[in-house]
Amino acid sequence: MNEVSMDRREAVSKLLAARDGALVVTGLGSPTYDVHAAGDADNNYYLWGAMGGAALVGLGISQARPDKRVMVITGDGEQLMAFGALATIAVAAPVNLDIIVLDNQHFGETGMQPSHTGSGIAFDRVAAVVGFAQTAELRSLDEVDELVEGLRQPAAGPRLFVLKVRAENPPRSLPSRDAVLVKNRFRAHLGIETP
């Protein structure tokens, strides 16, 4: 495994500080804690117990709301579980969906066992092969600053960026685990009445 030094919380904080109203969907575990630590917001949709679902939930939201930019922030373990989602997203070709994979090369929620990404699986290359409009692997916060500027530009299709982050488990920052509350406030943010 290659050594990396990027701090995940700092990287996520940079992404969210420049979200410009983007809707954010979080993957199970650490990505949810990272997004919440950067600041809770009504346009954050936290997934609890839906491992593998973040990218496809993001796809659904991007299709339902083509007027909004959607940013999925997930981890390498979750994205490995939903490997086929990348092909589905590429075929759907939304121009308003960005997927950010926080890759610490470990399964952080289950004991820090090495994940497949430490053995050569590269989501940016997979996404490029299946047809994403733009992909890259980032290893520094300076590159995240450049990414933030790039995300403000219109896209020709879905984009995926892998942020290689340190393998560590910072203190958990827990949003509400009340899925109905999270869903209803997200809907209210979008102006959708709750039944």
Secondary structure, 3 states (H helix, E strand, C coil): CCCCCECHHHHHHHHHHCCCCCEEEECCCHHHHHHHHHCCCCCEEECCCCCCCHHHHHHHHHHHCCCCCEEEEEEHHHHHHCCCHHHHHHHHCCCCEEEEEEECCEEHHHCCEECHHHHCCCHHHHHHHHCCCEEEEECCHHHHHHHHHHHCCCCCCCEEEEEEECCCCCCCCCCCCCHHHHHHHHHHHCCCCCC
